[in-house]
Amino acid sequence: MLIRTLYFEQASIIAAVVCSLIVAGLLKGIIGVGMPIVALPLLSLFIDVKSGAMLLSMPLIFSNLPQALEGGKTGRRLTQLMPVILGMIPASSSEFESYWRSMRTLQRLAQV
């Protein structure tokens, strides 16, 4: 009985997540924007926000890839944006460094 209940809960969560992504995908197809704005709050009703954001990243990449490649000037645009992309690398690494430093500090404080 418990196994059946746990299995049903898992199946209903998966169904709810799939339905949330379908609703958000339909909205993106109808108006062209809004998938993360709709999907993340819906997903957060059933799973935690971090998992929802990770789950949402791949559909967003795959749905935006055709839009990015449209027009045939992708290589030229990437060349123009290369200074911005390269500038983001040190900023991102310093952000991760400060995050891990603060986490270590919190762990030390928790042990005291």
C-alpha positions as CSV (number, residue, x, y, z in Angstrom):
1,M,0.0,0.0,0.0
2,L,2.8,2.5,1.0
3,I,4.7,1.6,-2.2
4,R,1.7,2.3,-4.4
5,T,1.1,5.6,-2.6
6,L,4.7,6.7,-3.0
7,Y,4.7,5.6,-6.7
8,F,1.4,7.6,-7.3
9,E,2.8,10.7,-5.7
10,Q,5.9,10.5,-7.8
11,A,3.9,9.9,-10.9
12,S,1.6,12.8,-10.1
13,I,4.6,15.2,-9.5
14,I,6.1,14.1,-12.9
15,A,2.7,14.7,-14.6
16,A,2.4,18.1,-12.9
17,V,5.9,19.1,-14.0
18,V,5.2,18.0,-17.6
19,C,1.9,19.9,-17.7
20,S,3.6,23.0,-16.3
21,L,6.2,22.8,-19.1
22,I,3.5,22.3,-21.7
23,V,1.5,25.3,-20.5
24,A,4.7,27.4,-20.6
25,G,5.7,26.1,-24.0
26,L,2.3,26.9,-25.4
27,L,2.6,30.4,-24.1
28,K,6.0,30.8,-25.7
29,G,4.6,29.5,-29.0
30,I,1.6,31.8,-28.9
31,I,3.3,35.1,-28.0
32,G,7.0,34.2,-28.4
33,V,8.1,35.1,-24.9
34,G,7.3,34.1,-21.3
35,M,8.3,30.5,-20.9
36,P,10.5,31.1,-17.8
37,I,8.1,33.6,-16.3
38,V,5.3,31.1,-16.4
39,A,7.2,27.8,-16.0
40,L,9.3,28.6,-12.9
41,P,6.4,29.6,-10.6
42,L,4.4,26.6,-11.8
43,L,7.3,24.3,-11.3
44,S,8.0,25.7,-7.8
45,L,4.6,24.5,-6.7
46,F,5.7,20.9,-7.2
47,I,9.6,20.9,-6.9
48,D,12.1,23.2,-5.3
49,V,13.2,26.3,-7.2
50,K,16.8,25.2,-7.8
51,S,15.6,22.0,-9.4
52,G,13.0,23.9,-11.4
53,A,15.6,26.3,-12.8
54,M,17.9,23.4,-13.7
55,L,15.1,21.5,-15.4
56,L,14.0,24.6,-17.3
57,S,17.5,25.4,-18.6
58,M,17.5,22.8,-21.4
59,P,14.1,23.5,-22.9
60,L,15.0,27.2,-22.9
61,I,18.3,26.6,-24.7
62,F,16.6,24.3,-27.3
63,S,13.7,26.7,-27.9
64,N,15.9,29.7,-28.3
65,L,18.6,28.1,-30.4
66,P,16.5,28.3,-33.7
67,Q,15.8,32.0,-33.0
68,A,19.6,32.6,-32.4
69,L,20.6,30.9,-35.7
70,E,17.9,32.6,-37.7
71,G,19.1,35.2,-40.2
72,G,22.5,33.8,-41.0
73,K,24.6,36.4,-39.1
74,T,25.3,34.3,-36.0
75,G,29.1,34.2,-36.5
76,R,29.3,37.9,-37.0
77,R,27.2,38.6,-33.9
78,L,29.3,36.3,-31.8
79,T,32.5,38.1,-32.9
80,Q,30.9,41.4,-32.0
81,L,29.9,40.0,-28.6
82,M,33.2,38.3,-27.8
83,P,34.6,41.1,-25.6
84,V,31.4,40.9,-23.5
85,I,31.6,37.1,-23.3
86,L,35.3,37.2,-22.3
87,G,34.6,39.9,-19.7
88,M,32.0,37.7,-18.1
89,I,34.5,34.9,-17.3
90,P,36.5,36.8,-14.7
91,A,33.4,38.3,-13.2
92,S,31.7,34.9,-12.9
93,S,34.8,33.3,-11.4
94,S,35.1,36.0,-8.8
95,E,31.5,35.6,-7.9
96,F,31.9,31.9,-7.4
97,E,35.0,32.5,-5.3
98,S,33.2,34.9,-3.0
99,Y,30.3,32.4,-2.7
100,W,32.6,29.6,-1.6
101,R,34.5,31.9,0.8
102,S,31.2,32.9,2.5
103,M,30.1,29.3,2.7
104,R,33.3,28.3,4.4
105,T,32.9,31.2,6.8
106,L,29.4,30.1,7.6
107,Q,30.5,26.5,8.2
108,R,33.2,27.7,10.6
109,L,30.7,29.8,12.5
110,A,28.3,26.9,12.7
111,Q,31.0,24.7,14.3
112,V,31.8,27.2,17.0
